[in-house]
Amino acid sequence: MDYVEAQENYGIEEENEVDAVNLDEDDENIDETPTVGNANAVVKAFKEACQSTSASTILIPKGTFQMNQVKLEGPCKGPIELQIQATLKAPSDPNSIKGCEWLTVNKLDGFTMSGGGTLDGQGKVAWECKKSKKCTKLPNNLSFNSLTNSIIKDITTLDSKSFHVNVNQCKNLTFLHFNVKAPDDSPNTDGIHISRSSAVNVTESTFSTGDDCISIGDETEQLHITKVTCGPGHGISVGSLGGNPGEKPVVGVFVKNCTFISTDNGVRIKTWPASHPGVVSDVHFEDIIVQNVSNPILIDQVYCPSGKCNKNLPSQVKISKVTIQNIKGTSRTQNAVSLLCSKGAPCEGVEVGDIDITYSGKEGPAKSSCENINPRLKGKQIPAVCSTVADEY
């Protein structure tokens, strides 16, 4: 195949330069042979667009293309839209990608990714490698670092080797009509992991994956998640937190009008026992539907999936100002509501109202479990929430 070139076409919009990237398509080798030329073509088109002071669009047209690792880094002189109409396939061999990401976008203002295309991480080989403990760190499909005033819309990420998306140090970033797809047994395939970022919005999007649909790390502020459907997966989780020294507070998380279908958890806050200090505050889970969810409402301050933690020492992450309001549906387990706070830093300012979650198993009706918390209760609660420790008002 000839080396790939980016062709410039002008005149589609007076202020917009459009670079159409011509990629090599080789159906016989598409799943096996990394195409370095395709990655270079995308980088070349980006560098040219980056020098334009007017808005630019980089178009990857429809088709199925193998693409090696790509890093797009600003700052740039004007806004850039990367319009992916194609299905792009990562190398299936995890060792073919150096570092932590397949497609990385850094240090841009006014960036848009759109086009209705698919980023296929081809993760099956990597998952088997991880399960056999032959691989440790696997690459994410997408990484967005230091983006401001940007939007990711009408994009699907498929079968990532690890996280589908990692968001770090971004401000005013929106995901709209964003789709995540991976099998429910794919390890560590969080849909979007967000940390050290503010004013991130995820809306009208769907997540089906093997880990958290959305996971929220430290120094996240003013995160809004609305009209999201999650399942299968591990739910929407604040944390896990407290595992590292110096973690900064998580403040302002709003999860509203979301639906969870056959997930391991619904809405969750999780911190490690024997943890470093931390803060979670101003968190709101409201207007949620759960369908056949194992742990619909969960605060877990003894989170220890490996079983190798010192649970005799409490978490030092302080959770406060949490609203759990209008959550309805069905639980897959009897414990529909679990609020297990730390004896070293009991939860404060937690309000629970209008819960209606049923369980139809042989053990009996749904119930709640509570530790180190005295929530304020409003409206009706099915099951009764913390009835032995809480006073209604």
C-alpha positions in Angstrom: 0.0 0.0 0.0 1.2 3.5 -0.7 1.9 5.9 2.1 -1.3 7.7 3.1 -1.8 11.3 2.4 -4.2 13.9 3.8 -6.0 15.9 1.1 -7.2 19.4 1.7 -10.5 20.6 0.3 -11.8 24.1 0.8 -15.1 25.9 0.3 -17.5 23.7 2.3 -17.9 26.6 4.7 -16.3 29.9 4.3 -14.7 29.8 7.7 -14.0 26.1 7.9 -11.1 24.2 6.4 -11.8 20.5 5.8 -9.1 18.0 5.6 -10.3 14.6 4.2 -7.9 11.9 5.4 -7.5 9.0 3.0 -6.7 5.8 4.8 -5.5 2.5 3.5 -8.1 -0.2 3.7 -6.9 -3.8 3.5 -9.7 -6.3 4.2 -7.4 -9.3 4.3 -5.2 -7.9 7.1 -7.6 -5.6 8.8 -7.7 -7.5 12.1 -4.1 -8.3 12.3 -1.7 -5.8 10.8 -1.2 -2.4 12.4 -1.1 0.3 9.7 1.4 2.9 10.7 0.6 5.0 7.7 -3.0 5.5 8.7 -1.9 6.8 12.1 0.7 9.1 10.5 -2.0 10.4 8.1 -4.3 11.4 10.9 -1.4 13.1 12.8 -0.3 14.9 9.6 -3.8 16.3 9.0 -4.1 17.4 12.6 -0.8 19.3 12.5 -1.9 21.1 9.4 -5.3 22.0 11.0 -3.6 23.0 14.2 -1.9 25.9 12.4 -5.1 27.4 11.1 -6.6 30.4 12.9 -10.0 29.5 11.6 -12.2 26.5 12.4 -10.9 23.3 10.8 -12.5 19.8 10.3 -10.5 16.6 9.9 -12.7 14.1 8.2 -12.1 10.3 8.4 -14.6 9.0 5.9 -16.7 5.8 6.1 -14.9 2.5 5.9 -13.1 0.1 8.1 -9.5 0.9 8.8 -6.7 -0.5 11.0 -5.0 2.4 12.9 -2.0 2.3 15.1 -1.4 4.5 18.1 -2.2 8.2 17.6 -1.5 11.3 19.8 -3.0 14.7 18.9 -1.5 17.5 21.0 -2.1 21.2 21.1 -2.3 24.0 21.8 -3.7 25.0 18.4 -4.5 28.3 16.8 -8.2 27.6 16.2 -11.0 25.2 17.0 -10.7 21.7 15.5 -13.3 19.0 14.8 -12.2 15.5 14.3 -15.1 13.9 12.4 -14.8 10.1 12.5 -17.3 8.4 10.2 -15.2 5.2 9.9 -14.7 2.2 12.0 -11.1 2.4 13.3 -9.5 -0.8 14.6 -6.7 -0.8 17.1 -4.0 -3.5 16.9 -5.3 -6.6 18.6 -1.9 -7.3 20.2 -1.7 -5.2 23.4 2.1 -5.1 23.1 1.7 -3.1 19.9 0.6 -0.1 21.8 3.2 1.7 23.9 1.9 3.5 27.0 -1.6 3.8 28.3 -3.7 5.0 25.4 -4.6 4.1 21.8 -5.9 7.6 20.8 -4.9 10.5 22.9 -6.0 14.2 22.6 -4.2 16.8 24.6 -4.2 20.5 25.4 -7.0 21.8 23.1 -9.6 24.4 23.4 -12.8 24.2 21.4 -12.2 20.6 20.3 -15.0 18.4 18.8 -15.0 14.7 18.1 -18.0 13.6 16.1 -19.1 11.7 13.0 -21.0 8.6 14.1 -18.0 6.4 13.8 -16.6 3.5 16.0 -13.3 3.1 17.8 -12.8 -0.6 18.0 -10.2 -1.5 20.6 -10.2 -5.2 19.7 -9.8 -6.1 23.3 -10.4 -9.9 23.4 -6.8 -10.9 23.2 -5.8 -8.4 25.8 -8.6 -9.5 28.2 -7.4 -13.1 28.0 -3.9 -11.9 28.6 -5.0 -10.0 31.7 -7.1 -12.8 33.1 -4.1 -15.1 32.8 -2.0 -12.5 34.6 0.5 -12.3 31.7 -0.5 -8.6 31.1 -0.6 -5.9 33.7 -1.2 -2.4 32.3 -3.4 -2.4 29.2 -4.2 0.6 27.0 -7.4 2.7 27.0 -9.2 3.4 23.8 -9.4 7.2 24.4 -7.6 9.7 26.6 -8.6 13.3 26.9 -6.2 15.5 28.8 -6.4 19.3 29.4 -9.3 19.9 27.1 -11.4 23.0 27.6 -14.8 24.0 26.1 -15.0 20.7 24.1 -17.6 18.1 23.0 -17.5 14.4 22.2 -20.7 13.4 20.4 -22.1 10.6 18.3 -19.1 8.3 18.8 -19.0 4.6 19.8 -16.1 3.0 21.6 -16.1 -0.8 21.3 -14.2 -3.5 23.2 -11.5 -1.4 24.7 -8.5 -3.3 26.2 -8.9 -1.3 29.4 -10.9 1.9 30.2 -12.8 3.1 27.2 -12.2 6.8 28.0 -9.9 8.5 30.5 -10.7 12.2 31.3 -8.0 14.1 33.1 -7.6 17.8 33.8 -10.4 18.9 31.6 -12.8 21.8 32.0 -16.2 22.2 30.3 -16.2 18.9 28.4 -19.4 17.3 27.2 -20.2 13.8 26.1 -23.4 13.6 24.1 -24.9 10.6 22.4 -21.8 8.7 23.4 -21.9 4.9 23.3 -19.8 2.3 25.1 -19.9 -1.4 24.3 -18.0 -4.3 25.7 -19.0 -7.7 27.1 -20.1 -7.9 30.8 -17.0 -10.1 31.6 -14.4 -7.8 30.1 -12.0 -6.8 32.9 -11.4 -3.2 33.9 -13.3 -1.7 31.0 -14.7 1.4 32.7 -16.8 3.4 30.3 -15.6 6.9 31.2 -13.2 7.5 34.1 -13.1 11.2 35.2 -10.6 12.8 37.5 -9.0 16.2 38.2 -11.6 17.8 36.0 -14.5 20.3 36.4 -17.7 21.0 34.6 -17.9 17.7 32.7 -21.3 16.7 31.4 -22.4 13.2 30.2 -25.9 13.1 28.7 -28.1 11.0 26.5 -25.5 8.2 26.3 -25.5 4.5 26.7 -23.0 2.2 28.5 -22.7 -1.6 28.3 -19.4 -2.8 29.7 -17.6 -5.0 32.2 -16.8 -2.5 34.9 -18.2 0.9 36.0 -20.2 2.7 33.4 -18.8 5.9 34.7 -16.2 6.1 37.5 -15.3 9.3 39.3 -11.8 9.9 40.7 -10.4 12.6 42.9 -10.5 16.3 42.3 -13.7 16.0 40.2 -15.9 19.0 40.6 -19.4 19.9 39.1 -19.9 16.7 37.2 -23.4 16.3 35.7 -24.6 12.9 34.4 -28.1 12.9 33.0 -30.3 10.6 30.8 -27.7 7.8 30.8 -28.5 4.2 30.4 -26.1 1.8 32.1 -26.1 -2.0 31.8 -24.5 -4.4 31.9 -21.8 -3.0 34.1 -20.9 -2.0 37.7 -23.0 1.1 37.8 -22.0 4.8 38.3 -19.4 5.1 41.0 -17.7 7.8 43.0 -14.4 6.2 43.7 -12.7 4.2 44.7 -11.1 6.8 46.8 -8.5 6.9 49.6 -6.1 4.5 48.0 -3.4 7.2 47.4 -2.0 10.0 49.5 -2.9 13.6 48.6 -6.2 12.9 46.8 -8.1 16.1 46.5 -11.9 16.4 47.2 -14.7 15.3 45.0 -17.3 18.1 45.2 -20.5 18.4 43.2 -21.7 15.2 41.5 -25.2 15.2 40.0 -26.6 11.9 38.7 -30.2 12.4 37.5 -32.7 10.8 35.2 -30.6 7.7 34.6 -31.6 4.0 34.2 -29.6 0.9 35.3 -30.4 -2.5 33.8 -29.0 -5.7 35.2 -26.0 -4.0 36.7 -23.9 -5.2 39.7 -24.5 -1.8 41.3 -26.7 1.2 40.7 -25.4 4.5 42.3 -22.4 4.0 44.5 -19.7 5.7 46.6 -16.8 3.5 47.4 -13.7 4.1 49.5 -10.9 1.9 50.8 -10.6 0.8 54.4 -7.3 1.8 56.1 -7.3 4.7 53.6 -5.6 8.0 53.2 -7.7 11.0 54.1 -10.2 12.4 51.5 -13.4 14.2 51.0 -16.6 13.5 49.1 -19.3 16.2 49.3 -22.3 17.6 47.5 -23.4 14.4 45.7 -26.9 14.0 44.4 -28.5 10.7 43.0 -32.0 11.6 41.9 -34.8 10.3 39.7 -33.2 6.9 39.1 -34.8 3.7 37.7 -33.2 0.4 38.6 -34.2 -2.9 36.8 -32.8 -6.1 38.3 -29.8 -4.4 39.9 -27.7 -6.2 42.5 -26.9 -3.2 44.8 -29.2 -0.4 43.7 -28.0 2.1 46.3 -24.6 1.7 47.9 -22.2 3.6 50.1 -19.3 1.2 50.6 -16.4 2.4 52.9 -14.9 -1.0 53.2 -14.4 -1.5 49.5 -11.9 -4.3 49.0 -12.4 -6.3 45.9 -9.1 -8.2 46.3 -10.0 -9.3 49.9 -6.4 -8.3 50.9 -7.3 -5.1 52.8 -7.0 -4.3 56.5 -10.7 -3.9 57.3 -9.9 -3.4 61.0 -8.7 0.1 60.2 -11.4 2.5 59.0 -11.6 4.6 55.9 -10.5 8.2 56.4 -12.5 9.6 53.5 -15.3 11.9 54.8 -18.6 11.7 53.0 -21.1 14.5 53.5 -24.0 16.4 51.9 -25.4 13.4 49.9 -29.0 13.3 48.5 -30.6 10.0 47.5 -34.0 10.9 46.1 -36.7 9.2 44.0 -35.1 5.9 43.2 -37.5 3.2 42.0 -37.4 -0.3 40.5 -36.3 -3.9 41.3 -33.3 -5.3 43.1 -31.5 -8.6 42.2 -30.5 -9.0 45.9 -32.3 -8.6 49.2 -30.1 -5.7 50.3 -31.5 -3.0 48.1 -30.1 -0.1 50.2 -26.6 -0.4 51.8 -25.2 2.7 53.5 -22.0 1.4 55.1 -20.1 4.4 56.3 -16.7 4.6 58.1 -16.5 4.5 61.9 -13.4 6.7 61.6 -15.3 9.3 59.5 -19.0 8.7 59.8 -21.2 10.0 57.0 -22.9 13.4 57.6 -25.7 15.3 56.0 -27.2 12.3 54.0 -30.8 12.7 53.0 -32.9 9.8 51.6 -36.3 10.3 50.2 -38.9 8.5 48.1 -37.3 5.1 47.7 -39.4 2.3 46.1 -37.2 -0.8 45.4 -38.7 -4.3 45.6 -37.1 -7.7 45.8 -39.0 -10.9 45.0 -36.5 -13.6 46.1 -37.2 -16.4 48.5 -35.3 -14.7 51.4 -38.2 -12.2 51.8 -38.7 -8.6 50.9 -36.0 -6.0 50.2 -34.1 -4.6 53.2 -31.5 -2.0 54.0 -28.2 -2.1 55.9 -26.6 0.9 57.6 -23.5 1.6 59.6 -22.1 4.8 61.0 -24.8 7.0 59.5 -28.0 8.7 60.7 -29.7 9.9 57.5 -32.6 12.3 57.3 -35.6 10.6 55.8 -38.2 12.2 53.6 -41.3 10.8 52.0 -41.7 7.0 51.7 -39.0 4.4 51.8 -39.4 0.8 50.5 -37.6 -0.9 52.1 -37.4 1.0 55.4 -34.0 2.8 55.4 -31.8 2.6 58.5 -34.9 2.1 60.6 -33.0 1.1 63.7 -30.7 4.2 63.6 -32.5 7.0 61.9 -35.2 9.4 63.0 -37.8 10.6 60.4 -38.7 14.2 60.2 
